[in-house]
Amino acid sequence: MENNWKGIEEALTSKCQEVLGRKKHHHKEWISRETLDKIKKRKEKKTPNNDSRTRTEKVKAQAEYT
């Protein structure tokens, strides 16, 4: 059953990409590439803080973030 589903999923995905093409990420022309890179880096730094479950983990992640 699992193999059948994987085959169907792969066929659908490849056909959709062939017909529709890959999704293109457009950014606003007034936002520079450097700004987008800084936003991405900040988001990556914030992720451990947001994923922390306990207070001690949050304190440790916050210390690394700043």
KOLFIBA-508298 format. One line per field, with one value per residue: residue in one letter; y, x, z of N, C-alpha, C, O, CB in turn; residue number from 1. Coordinates in nm, 2 decimals, always signed. Last residue first. Glycine has a CB too. Layout:
type	a:...
n.Y	Y:...
n.X	X:...
n.Z	Z:...
ca.Y	Y:...
ca.X	X:...
ca.Z	Z:...
c.Y	Y:...
c.X	X:...
c.Z	Z:...
o.Y	Y:...
o.X	X:...
o.Z	Z:...
cb.Y	Y:...
cb.X	X:...
cb.Z	Z:...
seq	NUM:...
END
This chain:
type	t:y:e:a:q:a:k:v:k:e:t:r:t:r:s:d:n:n:p:t:k:k:e:k:r:k:k:i:k:d:l:t:e:r:s:i:w:e:k:h:h:h:k:k:r:g:l:v:e:q:c:k:s:t:l:a:e:e:i:g:k:w:n:n:e:m
n.Y	+3.68:+3.41:+3.30:+3.38:+3.24:+2.98:+3.00:+3.06:+2.83:+2.63:+2.71:+2.68:+2.46:+2.46:+2.63:+2.74:+3.00:+2.96:+2.85:+3.07:+3.30:+3.24:+3.24:+3.51:+3.62:+3.52:+3.64:+3.91:+3.92:+3.86:+4.08:+4.28:+4.20:+4.25:+4.50:+4.59:+4.69:+4.47:+4.19:+3.87:+3.56:+3.24:+3.02:+2.67:+2.51:+2.41:+2.29:+2.05:+1.95:+1.95:+1.76:+1.54:+1.50:+1.46:+1.23:+1.04:+1.05:+0.95:+0.69:+0.58:+0.60:+0.43:+0.18:+0.16:+0.12:-0.12
n.X	+2.09:+2.07:+2.18:+1.98:+1.76:+1.84:+1.84:+1.57:+1.45:+1.54:+1.41:+1.14:+1.09:+1.09:+1.18:+1.12:+1.20:+1.48:+1.54:+1.45:+1.61:+1.80:+1.64:+1.56:+1.81:+1.86:+1.64:+1.70:+1.94:+1.84:+1.68:+1.88:+2.02:+1.84:+1.59:+1.27:+1.15:+1.04:+0.95:+1.01:+0.89:+0.97:+0.79:+0.74:+0.79:+0.52:+0.29:+0.38:+0.58:+0.47:+0.27:+0.43:+0.56:+0.33:+0.22:+0.43:+0.46:+0.21:+0.22:+0.44:+0.34:+0.12:+0.25:+0.40:+0.19:+0.08
n.Z	+2.14:+2.11:+2.34:+2.52:+2.43:+2.49:+2.77:+2.81:+2.70:+2.87:+3.10:+3.04:+2.76:+2.48:+2.19:+1.94:+1.96:+1.97:+1.73:+1.55:+1.54:+1.35:+1.12:+1.12:+1.06:+0.80:+0.66:+0.69:+0.55:+0.29:+0.24:+0.24:+0.01:-0.19:-0.09:-0.18:-0.39:-0.52:-0.33:-0.49:-0.57:-0.63:-0.83:-0.84:-1.15:-1.37:-1.45:-1.59:-1.43:-1.17:-1.22:-1.27:-1.02:-0.85:-0.96:-0.92:-0.64:-0.56:-0.68:-0.54:-0.27:-0.29:-0.33:-0.10:+0.09:+0.00
ca.Y	+3.82:+3.49:+3.28:+3.43:+3.38:+3.02:+2.96:+3.15:+2.96:+2.62:+2.71:+2.82:+2.49:+2.42:+2.59:+2.60:+2.97:+3.03:+2.77:+2.94:+3.30:+3.26:+3.12:+3.40:+3.65:+3.49:+3.50:+3.86:+3.95:+3.77:+3.95:+4.28:+4.20:+4.11:+4.45:+4.52:+4.79:+4.53:+4.33:+3.96:+3.70:+3.33:+3.12:+2.80:+2.53:+2.46:+2.42:+2.13:+1.96:+2.04:+1.90:+1.59:+1.53:+1.57:+1.35:+1.07:+1.09:+1.08:+0.78:+0.59:+0.67:+0.57:+0.23:+0.17:+0.24:+0.00
ca.X	+2.13:+2.01:+2.25:+2.12:+1.76:+1.82:+1.96:+1.67:+1.42:+1.57:+1.56:+1.20:+1.10:+0.97:+1.21:+1.10:+1.06:+1.41:+1.56:+1.39:+1.50:+1.85:+1.71:+1.46:+1.74:+1.95:+1.65:+1.57:+1.94:+1.94:+1.62:+1.78:+2.09:+1.88:+1.72:+1.35:+1.20:+1.16:+0.92:+1.02:+0.91:+0.95:+0.89:+0.69:+0.83:+0.65:+0.28:+0.27:+0.60:+0.59:+0.23:+0.34:+0.64:+0.43:+0.14:+0.37:+0.57:+0.25:+0.11:+0.44:+0.47:+0.10:+0.16:+0.47:+0.28:+0.00
ca.Z	+2.15:+2.01:+2.21:+2.54:+2.42:+2.35:+2.70:+2.86:+2.65:+2.73:+3.10:+3.07:+2.91:+2.56:+2.32:+1.96:+1.95:+2.08:+1.85:+1.55:+1.63:+1.49:+1.16:+1.14:+1.19:+0.91:+0.67:+0.74:+0.69:+0.35:+0.25:+0.34:+0.14:-0.17:-0.16:-0.08:-0.30:-0.58:-0.37:-0.37:-0.61:-0.52:-0.82:-0.78:-1.01:-1.34:-1.39:-1.64:-1.57:-1.20:-1.18:-1.37:-1.14:-0.83:-0.95:-1.06:-0.73:-0.52:-0.72:-0.68:-0.31:-0.26:-0.43:-0.23:+0.10:+0.00
c.Y	+3.83:+3.64:+3.37:+3.41:+3.44:+3.17:+3.01:+3.12:+3.06:+2.76:+2.70:+2.82:+2.63:+2.46:+2.56:+2.55:+2.83:+3.00:+2.83:+2.86:+3.16:+3.25:+3.12:+3.27:+3.55:+3.52:+3.46:+3.71:+3.90:+3.79:+3.85:+4.15:+4.20:+4.10:+4.31:+4.46:+4.72:+4.63:+4.39:+4.11:+3.78:+3.48:+3.21:+2.90:+2.67:+2.48:+2.49:+2.28:+2.06:+2.06:+2.00:+1.73:+1.58:+1.60:+1.47:+1.20:+1.12:+1.13:+0.93:+0.69:+0.69:+0.65:+0.38:+0.23:+0.26:+0.13
c.X	+2.28:+2.07:+2.20:+2.20:+1.90:+1.82:+1.95:+1.80:+1.53:+1.55:+1.61:+1.35:+1.16:+0.97:+1.08:+1.12:+1.03:+1.26:+1.49:+1.41:+1.43:+1.73:+1.76:+1.52:+1.63:+1.88:+1.74:+1.58:+1.81:+1.94:+1.71:+1.71:+1.99:+1.94:+1.75:+1.48:+1.28:+1.22:+1.05:+0.99:+0.92:+0.99:+0.86:+0.81:+0.77:+0.67:+0.41:+0.28:+0.50:+0.61:+0.35:+0.30:+0.55:+0.51:+0.24:+0.30:+0.52:+0.36:+0.16:+0.34:+0.47:+0.22:+0.14:+0.38:+0.35:+0.09
c.Z	+2.16:+2.02:+2.10:+2.41:+2.43:+2.33:+2.55:+2.79:+2.69:+2.66:+2.95:+3.06:+2.92:+2.70:+2.40:+2.10:+1.97:+2.08:+1.97:+1.68:+1.65:+1.59:+1.31:+1.18:+1.22:+1.05:+0.79:+0.76:+0.76:+0.51:+0.32:+0.35:+0.25:-0.03:-0.12:-0.14:-0.19:-0.49:-0.42:-0.42:-0.49:-0.57:-0.71:-0.77:-0.97:-1.19:-1.37:-1.59:-1.63:-1.35:-1.21:-1.35:-1.25:-0.96:-0.94:-1.06:-0.87:-0.61:-0.68:-0.73:-0.46:-0.30:-0.41:-0.33:-0.03:+0.00
o.Y	+3.95:+3.70:+3.41:+3.49:+3.54:+3.22:+3.06:+3.22:+3.14:+2.80:+2.77:+2.91:+2.69:+2.50:+2.63:+2.43:+2.79:+2.97:+2.76:+2.81:+3.14:+3.21:+3.02:+3.20:+3.51:+3.43:+3.36:+3.66:+3.85:+3.70:+3.76:+4.10:+4.13:+4.00:+4.25:+4.38:+4.79:+4.67:+4.37:+4.14:+3.77:+3.51:+3.26:+2.87:+2.76:+2.47:+2.61:+2.37:+2.14:+2.16:+2.11:+1.81:+1.67:+1.72:+1.57:+1.28:+1.22:+1.25:+1.02:+0.77:+0.79:+0.76:+0.46:+0.31:+0.38:+0.22
o.X	+2.34:+2.09:+2.27:+2.28:+1.93:+1.88:+2.05:+1.87:+1.57:+1.64:+1.71:+1.41:+1.22:+0.87:+0.98:+1.10:+0.91:+1.20:+1.44:+1.32:+1.36:+1.75:+1.76:+1.47:+1.62:+1.90:+1.71:+1.54:+1.82:+1.95:+1.67:+1.69:+2.01:+1.92:+1.69:+1.47:+1.34:+1.34:+1.16:+1.01:+0.84:+1.10:+0.75:+0.91:+0.77:+0.58:+0.42:+0.27:+0.54:+0.65:+0.33:+0.30:+0.59:+0.52:+0.22:+0.32:+0.57:+0.36:+0.14:+0.37:+0.51:+0.21:+0.14:+0.42:+0.37:+0.06
o.Z	+2.17:+1.91:+2.02:+2.38:+2.37:+2.23:+2.50:+2.74:+2.60:+2.58:+2.92:+3.00:+2.83:+2.76:+2.38:+2.13:+2.01:+2.18:+2.06:+1.74:+1.75:+1.70:+1.38:+1.27:+1.33:+1.14:+0.86:+0.86:+0.87:+0.58:+0.39:+0.46:+0.35:+0.04:-0.02:-0.24:-0.11:-0.51:-0.36:-0.54:-0.40:-0.60:-0.69:-0.72:-1.04:-1.11:-1.37:-1.66:-1.72:-1.39:-1.26:-1.44:-1.33:-0.99:-1.01:-1.15:-0.93:-0.65:-0.77:-0.82:-0.51:-0.36:-0.51:-0.42:-0.08:-0.07
cb.Y	+3.88:+3.50:+3.13:+3.35:+3.44:+2.96:+2.81:+3.13:+3.01:+2.52:+2.59:+2.86:+2.39:+2.27:+2.70:+2.52:+3.02:+3.18:+2.76:+2.86:+3.40:+3.39:+3.09:+3.38:+3.79:+3.58:+3.44:+3.90:+4.11:+3.79:+3.90:+4.39:+4.32:+4.06:+4.54:+4.40:+4.88:+4.60:+4.40:+3.95:+3.75:+3.29:+3.19:+2.78:+2.52:+2.60:+2.41:+2.07:+1.82:+1.98:+1.91:+1.50:+1.40:+1.54:+1.35:+0.96:+0.98:+1.08:+0.75:+0.45:+0.60:+0.59:+0.16:+0.03:+0.22:+0.00
cb.X	+2.08:+1.86:+2.23:+2.19:+1.67:+1.69:+1.99:+1.69:+1.28:+1.49:+1.62:+1.16:+1.18:+0.95:+1.29:+1.18:+1.01:+1.43:+1.71:+1.43:+1.39:+1.92:+1.83:+1.38:+1.67:+2.07:+1.71:+1.45:+1.95:+2.08:+1.58:+1.68:+2.19:+1.97:+1.83:+1.27:+1.10:+1.12:+0.86:+1.16:+0.80:+1.04:+0.90:+0.63:+0.98:+0.67:+0.21:+0.13:+0.59:+0.71:+0.19:+0.21:+0.70:+0.52:+0.04:+0.28:+0.68:+0.30:-0.02:+0.41:+0.59:+0.07:+0.02:+0.53:+0.38:-0.09
cb.Z	+2.28:+2.03:+2.17:+2.66:+2.53:+2.29:+2.71:+3.01:+2.69:+2.65:+3.18:+3.20:+2.98:+2.55:+2.40:+1.86:+1.81:+2.08:+1.88:+1.43:+1.58:+1.50:+1.07:+1.01:+1.18:+0.90:+0.54:+0.65:+0.71:+0.29:+0.11:+0.31:+0.15:-0.28:-0.12:-0.01:-0.25:-0.72:-0.25:-0.30:-0.71:-0.40:-0.96:-0.64:-0.99:-1.41:-1.26:-1.61:-1.63:-1.13:-1.04:-1.39:-1.19:-0.72:-0.83:-1.10:-0.74:-0.38:-0.65:-0.74:-0.26:-0.11:-0.42:-0.27:+0.21:+0.12
seq	66:65:64:63:62:61:60:59:58:57:56:55:54:53:52:51:50:49:48:47:46:45:44:43:42:41:40:39:38:37:36:35:34:33:32:31:30:29:28:27:26:25:24:23:22:21:20:19:18:17:16:15:14:13:12:11:10:9:8:7:6:5:4:3:2:1
END
